[in-house]
């Protein structure tokens, strides 16, 4: 059984969703590299695009570009903020 309380104010929601990717810290022209295993390229690209899309719902003016690259012999994906 639950006790019913009256007159208790609703607390402000404390939403702290943080991306593991640094999209919010980026300015136009910035980029970052994330290494990947070749077998996970499509999966990781999808995760990154989904995370960028989520970020751009709060900042519709922000745009990102994604490229599969090899840097120093390491396969990965580089993401740029273009707008």
C-alpha positions as CSV (number, residue, x, y, z in Angstrom):
1,X,0.0,0.0,0.0
2,X,1.2,3.5,-0.8
3,X,0.8,6.7,1.2
4,X,-0.7,9.5,-0.8
5,X,0.9,12.9,-0.2
6,X,-0.7,16.3,-1.1
7,X,1.0,19.6,-1.8
8,X,4.4,18.4,-2.7
9,X,5.8,20.5,-5.6
10,X,7.2,18.7,-8.7
11,X,11.0,18.9,-8.9
12,X,12.6,20.2,-12.0
13,X,13.7,17.3,-14.2
14,X,17.4,16.8,-14.2
15,X,18.2,15.6,-17.6
16,X,21.9,15.0,-18.2
17,X,22.2,13.1,-21.4
18,X,25.8,13.2,-22.5
19,X,27.1,11.9,-25.8
20,X,30.3,9.9,-25.8
21,X,31.2,12.0,-28.8
22,X,32.3,15.7,-28.6
23,X,29.7,17.2,-30.9
24,X,28.7,20.0,-28.4
25,X,32.3,21.1,-28.0
26,X,32.9,21.5,-31.7
27,X,32.8,24.7,-33.7
28,X,32.6,25.0,-37.5
29,X,35.6,23.4,-39.1
30,X,36.5,21.2,-36.1
31,X,36.8,17.5,-36.6
32,X,37.6,14.3,-34.6
33,X,38.8,10.8,-35.5
34,X,37.5,7.6,-34.0
35,X,39.3,4.3,-34.8
36,X,37.3,1.4,-36.0
37,X,37.7,-2.3,-36.9
38,X,36.9,-2.8,-40.6
39,X,34.1,-5.2,-39.8
40,X,32.3,-2.6,-37.8
41,X,32.5,0.3,-40.2
42,X,28.8,0.4,-41.2
43,X,27.7,-0.1,-37.6
44,X,30.0,2.6,-36.2
45,X,29.1,5.0,-39.0
46,X,25.4,4.5,-38.1
47,X,26.1,5.1,-34.4
48,X,28.0,8.3,-35.2
49,X,25.3,9.6,-37.6
50,X,22.6,8.8,-35.1
51,X,24.5,10.7,-32.3
52,X,25.1,13.7,-34.6
53,X,21.4,13.7,-35.6
54,X,20.4,13.7,-32.0
55,X,22.7,16.6,-31.3
56,X,21.3,18.5,-34.3
57,X,17.7,18.2,-33.0
58,X,18.8,20.7,-30.3
59,X,20.9,22.7,-32.8
60,X,19.2,22.5,-36.2
61,X,21.7,24.9,-37.8
62,X,24.6,22.4,-37.1
63,X,25.7,20.1,-39.9
64,X,28.2,17.3,-39.9
65,X,30.2,15.4,-42.5
66,X,31.5,11.8,-42.1
67,X,34.3,10.1,-44.0
68,X,35.9,6.7,-43.6
69,X,39.7,7.4,-43.5
70,X,43.0,5.7,-42.8
71,X,45.3,7.9,-40.6
72,X,48.7,6.6,-39.7
73,X,47.8,3.1,-40.7
74,X,44.7,3.1,-38.5
75,X,41.2,2.7,-40.1
76,X,38.6,5.0,-38.7
77,X,36.0,7.6,-39.3
78,X,36.6,11.4,-39.2
79,X,33.7,13.6,-38.4
80,X,33.6,17.4,-39.3
81,X,31.2,20.0,-38.1
82,X,30.5,21.9,-41.4
83,X,28.0,24.5,-40.1
